[in-house]
Amino acid sequence: MSFGQTFKALSDPVRREILTLLKQGKLSAGEIGSHFDMTGATISYHLSILKKADLVYESKYKNYVYYELNTSVVEELMVWLSDLKGGTQE
């Protein structure tokens, strides 16, 4: 995982909203797109950035592509941020 790609992916509010949607479980590209007022190509672009950052998994079933949150990358990022902060909060 590249933190640079991860932070780039997280820098956009649309991509953060997509990740929030995927917290509920896997969704097709069309289901994700239905939450936004933008073209399918634009949604595809955002999903490709999230895939490059390993923040989402892609799986295909019949004629549909489904996306799912990759929690291991999120956990790795959280550990790094926690280590960066240092100490314990009481």
C-alpha positions, 0 to 999 in steps of 0.5 A, a space after each residue: 500500500 502506498 500512503 500517497 495513493 491512499 491520501 490522494 484517494 481520501 482527499 476527495 469528498 465523493 470518494 469518502 462518501 463512496 467508502 461510507 456507502 460501502 461500510 454497509 456492504 458490497 454494492 454494484 457500480 450502478 448502486 453507488 452511482 445512484 447516490 450521486 448526480 454525476 455520470 457513470 464515467 465519473 463514478 468509474 473514475 472515482 472507483 478506479 482511484 479507490 482501487 489503485 489505493 487498495 481501499 476497495 475490492 472489485 468482484 464480478 458476478 454475471 453482468 455486474 461489478 461489485 465493490 467492497 471496502 478493504 478494511 485491512 488498508 483502513 486498519 493499517 492507516 489507522 495504526 500508522 496514524 495512531 503511532 504518529 500521534 504517540 502516547 495514550 489518551 486518558 
